[in-house]
Amino acid sequence: MKKLINQPDDFVRESLAGMAVAHADLIKVNYEPTFVYRADAPVQGKVAIISGGGSGHEPLHTGFVGMGMLDAACPGEVFTSPTPDQMLAAAQQVDGGAGILYIVKNYSGDLMNFEMATELARSEGIRTLNIIIDDDVAVKDSLYTQGRRGVGTTVLAEKICGAAAEQGYDLPQLASLCRKVNLHGRSLGVALSSCTVPAKGTPTFALGDNEIELGIGIHGEPGRERASMKSGDEITEILVRSLIDDNLYSRTVREWDETKAGWMDVELLNKPLQKGDRILAYVNSMGGTPVSELYLVYRKLAEICEQEGLQIVRNLIGPYMTSLEMQGCSITLLKLDDEMLRLWDAPVKTASLRWGV
């Protein structure tokens, strides 16, 4: 294993320390417990948005803390969910009196810990709601989740909801918007190689020289199919067609019901993409894929969307949700309406995403 690290146990802390120095105008880092928060937090009267998950996916989530996105992010150890005490401490730090929206990727550990954090925060008088992101069409169930995994749409939800919070949306409005973004997004990824968790020191999984994993999870979970290596256009075609051909998807999730002061089951339904839809096309590097290859993928993606009558009106291309140094990419297609388009274009200023400022 060759990595720019010192001791594996110090990796996350030392990385965060460097981030704090590099972006002192934007963020601060709390270490006991660990969370990253806006330098100007709390912003009084604004709903605060918090997300989090295992480290190793940077810039998700810590790189998206700042004006127009997250108020705080809770990083766990590499590929390990953050703990409820991190989330509670972050909520206490950034609560501006208008409540907290937790954006939660659909992984068992994240779900359990964010639910516990919600209950703890509410016991202290901090109003909180959770919205789950479950956009990965690869598999119905995986190693770390029941139902679809939460992947690329997470980044888009954090941007769109972050803009809405800056514009004064209240907590129920933000939760409704975040739920809508999730229902409009679909993602699928491919791995060309594994990655190596510093504490383990060996690859997470094995791929032959001529093998790829279609539908890979961001922690190295198995996908739909182990296949032989193909051309960039062929891989892109498989990914994009899978997203376009994805049918109605229904499931039940748990959300906090403020009227009943408890958890309730909510039925959700994703509708297929249709000709004429306006979309945001997001091509993401898993960490080890050059941007030049991502543009090759985007070229084919745009060609297919035009053929299928899908209008790409916005795009995002780059390493925004990674899996350490894994080679591969993911594609997310998000159907946009006027509200989401306006909020996507709104100013944002974070360490890893900024425009309009």
C-alpha positions in Angstrom: 0.0 0.0 0.0 1.4 3.4 -1.0 -0.5 6.4 0.4 0.4 9.9 1.6 -0.4 9.1 5.2 1.3 8.9 8.6 -0.4 6.6 11.0 -3.7 5.1 9.7 -5.5 5.9 12.9 -4.6 9.6 12.5 -5.6 9.8 8.8 -9.1 11.4 9.2 -8.0 13.8 12.0 -4.9 15.0 10.1 -6.8 15.4 6.9 -9.5 17.5 8.6 -6.8 19.6 10.3 -5.3 20.4 6.9 -8.7 21.3 5.5 -9.4 23.7 8.4 -6.1 25.5 7.7 -6.7 25.7 4.0 -10.3 27.0 4.3 -10.3 28.9 7.6 -12.5 31.6 6.1 -15.2 29.0 5.4 -15.1 26.3 8.0 -14.1 25.3 11.5 -13.5 21.8 12.8 -14.5 20.4 16.1 -12.6 17.3 17.2 -14.4 15.9 20.3 -16.7 14.8 18.8 -15.7 15.4 15.2 -17.7 17.6 12.9 -17.0 20.4 10.4 -19.2 23.5 10.5 -19.6 26.8 8.8 -17.3 29.5 10.2 -20.3 31.9 10.6 -22.6 29.3 12.3 -25.1 29.5 13.7 -27.0 31.6 11.1 -30.0 32.9 13.1 -33.4 32.3 11.6 -32.2 29.8 8.9 -32.8 26.1 8.9 -29.5 24.4 9.3 -28.7 21.4 7.0 -26.4 18.6 8.3 -25.2 15.5 6.5 -22.5 13.0 7.1 -21.1 9.5 6.5 -17.9 7.6 6.5 -14.7 9.4 5.4 -13.1 8.4 2.2 -15.7 9.9 0.0 -14.3 13.4 -0.1 -15.3 16.1 -0.9 -18.6 14.6 0.2 -19.6 15.8 2.8 -17.0 18.0 4.5 -16.1 19.8 1.2 -19.7 21.0 0.9 -19.9 22.9 4.2 -20.5 26.6 3.6 -22.8 29.3 2.2 -25.5 27.7 0.0 -24.9 24.1 1.0 -24.3 22.4 4.4 -24.1 24.1 7.8 -22.3 21.1 9.2 -20.9 17.6 8.2 -20.2 14.7 10.4 -17.3 12.5 9.2 -17.0 9.0 10.5 -13.8 6.9 10.2 -13.1 5.6 6.7 -16.2 3.9 5.3 -17.8 4.0 8.8 -20.9 5.8 9.9 -20.6 8.8 12.2 -22.1 8.5 15.6 -25.2 10.1 17.1 -23.1 12.2 19.5 -21.3 13.8 16.5 -24.6 14.6 14.9 -26.1 16.0 18.1 -23.1 18.2 18.8 -23.2 19.5 15.2 -26.9 20.3 15.6 -26.2 22.2 18.9 -23.4 24.2 17.2 -25.3 25.2 14.1 -28.9 25.5 15.2 -30.1 29.0 14.5 -33.5 28.5 16.0 -35.3 27.4 12.8 -34.6 23.7 13.1 -32.3 21.1 11.5 -32.7 19.1 8.3 -30.6 15.9 8.3 -29.9 14.5 4.8 -29.2 10.8 5.2 -27.8 8.3 2.7 -29.6 5.0 2.8 -27.1 2.8 4.7 -28.1 0.9 7.7 -25.6 2.5 10.1 -26.3 6.0 8.9 -30.1 5.5 9.2 -29.9 4.1 12.7 -27.5 6.8 14.0 -29.3 9.7 12.4 -32.6 8.5 13.8 -31.0 8.4 17.3 -29.5 11.9 16.8 -33.0 13.2 15.8 -34.5 11.8 19.0 -31.6 13.2 21.1 -31.9 16.6 19.5 -35.7 16.8 19.9 -35.3 15.8 23.6 -33.2 19.0 23.9 -35.8 21.1 22.1 -34.0 21.2 18.7 -36.5 20.6 15.9 -35.1 18.1 13.5 -36.3 16.1 10.4 -34.6 13.4 8.4 -34.9 12.8 4.7 -33.3 9.7 3.1 -31.5 9.6 -0.2 -31.9 6.2 -2.0 -31.1 6.7 -5.7 -28.8 3.9 -6.7 -30.6 1.7 -9.2 -28.0 -1.0 -9.2 -29.5 -3.4 -6.6 -32.6 -3.6 -4.5 -30.7 -4.6 -1.4 -27.0 -4.5 -0.6 -24.5 -5.4 2.1 -25.1 -2.2 4.1 -28.6 -1.3 3.2 -32.2 -2.4 2.8 -33.4 -0.9 -0.4 -31.4 1.2 -2.8 -28.2 2.9 -1.7 -27.8 6.6 -1.3 -25.2 7.9 -3.8 -24.9 10.8 -6.3 -28.2 12.5 -5.8 -26.9 13.3 -2.3 -24.6 15.9 -3.7 -27.4 17.5 -5.7 -29.8 17.5 -2.8 -27.3 19.2 -0.6 -26.8 22.0 -3.2 -30.5 22.5 -4.0 -31.7 22.3 -0.4 -28.8 24.5 0.8 -29.8 27.2 -1.6 -33.4 26.9 -0.4 -32.4 27.3 3.2 -30.4 30.4 2.4 -33.6 31.8 0.8 -35.7 31.3 3.9 -37.5 28.0 3.3 -38.8 26.6 6.6 -38.1 23.1 7.9 -41.2 21.4 6.4 -40.7 23.1 3.1 -37.0 22.0 3.0 -37.9 18.4 3.9 -40.5 18.3 1.1 -38.0 19.7 -1.3 -35.3 17.2 -0.3 -37.8 14.4 -0.7 -38.7 15.7 -4.2 -35.0 15.9 -5.3 -34.5 12.3 -4.1 -37.6 11.1 -6.0 -36.3 12.8 -9.2 -32.8 11.4 -9.1 -31.3 8.1 -10.3 -27.6 6.9 -10.2 -25.5 4.0 -11.2 -21.7 3.5 -11.0 -19.0 1.2 -12.3 -15.6 0.2 -10.8 -12.5 -0.5 -12.8 -10.4 -1.2 -9.7 -10.7 -1.5 -6.0 -9.5 0.9 -3.3 -7.5 0.4 -0.2 -8.7 1.5 3.2 -5.7 2.9 5.2 -6.4 0.9 8.3 -6.7 -2.3 6.4 -3.8 -1.9 4.0 -5.2 -4.3 1.3 -7.7 -3.8 -1.5 -11.3 -3.9 -0.5 -12.2 -6.4 -3.2 -10.4 -8.1 -6.1 -11.0 -7.3 -9.8 -9.1 -9.1 -12.5 -7.1 -7.1 -15.1 -9.9 -7.5 -17.6 -12.8 -7.2 -15.2 -15.2 -4.4 -14.1 -17.9 -4.3 -11.5 -21.2 -2.7 -12.8 -23.3 -1.1 -10.1 -20.6 -0.9 -7.5 -21.3 0.7 -4.2 -19.2 3.6 -2.9 -17.8 1.3 -0.1 -16.9 -1.4 -2.6 -20.1 -3.3 -2.3 -20.9 -5.8 -5.1 -23.0 -4.5 -8.0 -25.3 -5.9 -10.6 -22.7 -7.8 -12.6 -19.0 -8.7 -12.8 -18.2 -8.2 -16.5 -15.3 -8.1 -18.9 -13.6 -4.7 -19.6 -15.4 -2.7 -22.3 -14.8 0.6 -24.2 -15.7 3.9 -22.6 -18.7 4.3 -24.9 -20.0 0.8 -24.1 -19.7 1.3 -20.4 -21.5 4.7 -20.6 -24.2 3.1 -22.7 -24.9 0.5 -20.1 -25.0 3.0 -17.3 -27.2 5.6 -19.1 -29.6 3.1 -20.5 -30.1 1.5 -17.1 -31.0 4.9 -15.7 -33.4 5.8 -18.5 -35.0 2.3 -18.5 -35.5 2.2 -14.7 -39.1 1.6 -14.0 -41.4 2.7 -11.2 -39.7 2.2 -7.9 -41.8 2.1 -4.7 -40.7 1.6 -1.1 -41.4 2.5 2.5 -39.1 4.7 4.5 -39.3 6.1 8.1 -39.7 9.8 8.6 -40.4 11.8 11.7 -44.1 12.9 12.0 -44.2 16.2 13.9 -47.9 16.0 14.5 -47.6 12.6 16.1 -44.2 13.2 17.7 -42.9 9.9 16.4 -41.6 7.9 13.5 -44.0 6.9 10.7 -43.8 4.8 7.5 -43.9 6.9 4.3 -44.6 5.4 0.9 -42.4 6.8 -1.8 -42.6 6.3 -5.6 -40.0 7.2 -8.2 -41.5 7.7 -11.7 -39.5 6.9 -14.9 -37.8 9.6 -16.9 -39.8 10.6 -20.0 -39.1 12.3 -23.3 -39.1 16.0 -22.9 -37.8 16.0 -19.3 -35.2 18.6 -18.4 -32.3 17.0 -16.5 -29.1 17.7 -14.7 -26.4 15.2 -15.8 -23.8 14.5 -13.3 -20.7 12.4 -14.1 -18.7 11.6 -11.0 -15.2 10.2 -10.6 -14.8 7.5 -7.9 -11.5 9.0 -7.0 -8.9 7.6 -9.4 -10.5 8.4 -12.8 -9.0 11.4 -14.7 -11.3 14.3 -15.6 -10.4 13.7 -19.3 -12.1 10.3 -19.1 -15.1 11.8 -17.4 -15.6 14.1 -20.3 -15.3 11.2 -22.7 -18.2 9.6 -20.7 -20.2 12.9 -20.7 -19.8 13.1 -24.5 -21.5 9.7 -24.9 -24.1 10.5 -22.2 -25.1 13.7 -24.0 -25.5 11.8 -27.3 -27.8 9.2 -25.7 -29.9 11.8 -23.9 -30.4 13.7 -27.2 -31.5 10.5 -28.9 -34.0 9.8 -26.1 -35.5 13.2 -26.0 -34.0 14.2 -22.6 -32.8 17.8 -22.5 -29.6 18.4 -20.5 -30.0 21.9 -19.1 -27.3 21.7 -16.4 -24.3 19.4 -15.7 -21.7 18.6 -13.0 -18.5 16.8 -13.9 -15.7 15.8 -11.5 -14.7 14.0 -8.4 -17.5 15.0 -5.9 -18.4 11.7 -4.3 -15.4 9.4 -4.3 -14.3 6.1 -2.9 -10.7 6.8 -2.0 -8.6 6.0 -5.1 -11.0 3.6 -6.8 -11.0 3.9 -10.6 -14.4 4.2 -12.1 -17.3 6.6 -12.4 -21.0 7.1 -11.6 -23.7 8.8 -13.5 -26.6 10.6 -12.0 -29.6 11.9 -13.9 -31.8 14.4 -12.0 -35.1 15.5 -13.5 -35.4 19.3 -12.9 -38.4 21.5 -12.5 -38.3 25.4 -12.4 -37.8 25.5 -8.6 -34.9 23.0 -8.6 -33.3 24.7 -11.5 -33.5 28.1 -9.9 -32.0 26.7 -6.6 -29.2 24.9 -8.5 -28.1 28.2 -10.1 -28.2 30.1 -6.8 -24.8 31.2 -5.3 -22.7 28.7 -3.4 -19.4 29.0 -1.6 -17.8 25.9 -0.2 -14.3 24.4 -0.3 -15.3 22.1 -3.2 -18.2 23.8 -5.0 -18.7 27.5 -5.6 -20.2 29.8 -8.1 -22.1 33.1 -8.2 -20.0 34.7 -5.5 
